[in-house]
Amino acid sequence: MTIRVVVADDQELVRSGFALILDVQPDIEVVAEVGDGAEAVEAVRRHAPDVALLDVRMPRMDGIEACRAISAASDCRTVMLTTFDSDEYVYDALHAGASGFLLKDVRRDDLVHAVRVVARGDALLAPSVARRLVEQYTRSTRHPRPAARLDVLTGRERETLLLLARGLSNAEIAAELVVSDHTVKTHVGNVLAKLGLRDRIQAVICAYETGLVAAGDPPPGGADRAGPSPASARN
């Protein structure tokens, strides 16, 4: 199956470069290149792509508003293009329905991998972006959800959510809980369904907002771990 992609960035060289990298892949087709969020929404409506790459900052309509509109009106998955040091609105993009984040200096192979990961319905949790962003922006959450929201989870599902929030892959969660990979997939699916979450990124946000995990908490065992790289992100 060919993965259809829309690339939206107001910098022509950036979007053309990304489009060129993606379009030469045998399983990826770039169906549109656009320069702002409004054009991105229209391109998604017209071409029905599987994935939209959206720059966070664009004229007329920014990437966050475009992501929100695309998520509300289609099944297209969105990946935000960001520079961590300057973008202040990534937390809002998570809530708008973004399935992942890429730094604009992403490596060629990681860009291609990210599109494939998101297209198959997984979320992209890159250590250099997602975990740091979630921790930074959940510190200033204006309306935290009550911890009672987690009462619908079993004890093992709550443990699974905790380990998701700390950046562990399914295989690492299985090792931590001493269960099979299949059992972990079941637990992850139950967590998403019970909490009404779209993907793992939203599960991480929920864990921070409900106080299950606090910004800066150490991972299991106390070691400093950043989580899987884009090239190995797994659902």
KAJO-V973545 format. One record per residue. N is the residue number from 1. D_CENTER is the distance of its C-alpha to the mean C-alpha in Angstrom with 1 decimal. Layout:
# KAJO-V973545
{{N:D_CENTER} {N:D_CENTER}}
This chain:
# KAJO-V973545
{{1:22.1} {2:21.1} {3:17.6} {4:18.2} {5:16.2} {6:16.7} {7:16.4} {8:16.9} {9:18.1} {10:21.4} {11:22.4} {12:24.1} {13:24.2} {14:20.5} {15:19.6} {16:22.7} {17:21.8} {18:18.3} {19:20.0} {20:22.8} {21:20.7} {22:18.9} {23:22.0} {24:24.1} {25:22.1} {26:24.1} {27:21.2} {28:19.5} {29:21.1} {30:20.2} {31:21.8} {32:21.6} {33:21.3} {34:21.4} {35:21.9} {36:20.6} {37:18.4} {38:21.3} {39:22.0} {40:18.4} {41:18.7} {42:22.1} {43:21.1} {44:18.6} {45:21.4} {46:23.9} {47:22.3} {48:19.9} {49:17.3} {50:14.7} {51:12.0} {52:12.3} {53:11.6} {54:12.3} {55:13.9} {56:13.4} {57:17.2} {58:19.4} {59:22.8} {60:23.8} {61:20.4} {62:17.5} {63:14.0} {64:13.0} {65:15.9} {66:15.3} {67:11.8} {68:13.6} {69:16.5} {70:14.7} {71:12.8} {72:16.2} {73:18.3} {74:16.8} {75:14.7} {76:13.1} {77:9.4} {78:8.1} {79:6.7} {80:8.2} {81:11.0} {82:12.2} {83:15.0} {84:14.3} {85:18.0} {86:18.5} {87:15.7} {88:16.4} {89:14.2} {90:10.6} {91:11.0} {92:12.3} {93:9.4} {94:7.2} {95:10.3} {96:10.8} {97:8.3} {98:5.5} {99:3.2} {100:2.4} {101:5.7} {102:9.1} {103:12.3} {104:15.1} {105:17.2} {106:14.9} {107:17.3} {108:18.3} {109:17.5} {110:14.0} {111:13.4} {112:15.0} {113:13.2} {114:9.7} {115:11.1} {116:12.8} {117:10.0} {118:8.0} {119:11.6} {120:12.7} {121:10.3} {122:8.2} {123:4.5} {124:4.5} {125:5.9} {126:8.4} {127:11.3} {128:12.5} {129:9.6} {130:7.2} {131:10.3} {132:12.6} {133:11.0} {134:10.6} {135:14.1} {136:15.5} {137:14.5} {138:15.3} {139:18.7} {140:19.6} {141:18.3} {142:21.1} {143:21.2} {144:20.2} {145:20.2} {146:23.2} {147:22.9} {148:25.0} {149:21.9} {150:21.4} {151:25.0} {152:24.0} {153:22.6} {154:25.0} {155:25.5} {156:23.8} {157:20.7} {158:20.6} {159:20.9} {160:18.1} {161:15.8} {162:17.2} {163:16.6} {164:12.9} {165:12.7} {166:14.7} {167:12.5} {168:14.7} {169:14.2} {170:16.1} {171:19.1} {172:19.2} {173:19.0} {174:21.7} {175:23.8} {176:23.4} {177:24.4} {178:26.9} {179:25.7} {180:24.8} {181:21.5} {182:22.3} {183:22.9} {184:19.5} {185:17.8} {186:20.1} {187:19.3} {188:15.5} {189:16.3} {190:18.8} {191:16.6} {192:14.1} {193:17.3} {194:19.4} {195:17.0} {196:16.0} {197:12.2} {198:10.0} {199:7.7} {200:7.4} {201:5.1} {202:7.9} {203:10.3} {204:10.0} {205:10.7} {206:13.5} {207:14.9} {208:15.4} {209:16.6} {210:19.1} {211:20.4} {212:19.7} {213:18.3} {214:19.5} {215:18.2} {216:19.9} {217:20.7} {218:21.6} {219:20.1} {220:22.5} {221:25.7} {222:25.3} {223:24.0} {224:21.5} {225:18.5} {226:15.3} {227:13.5} {228:12.9} {229:12.8} {230:10.7} {231:13.9} {232:13.9} {233:10.4} {234:11.5} {235:11.0}}
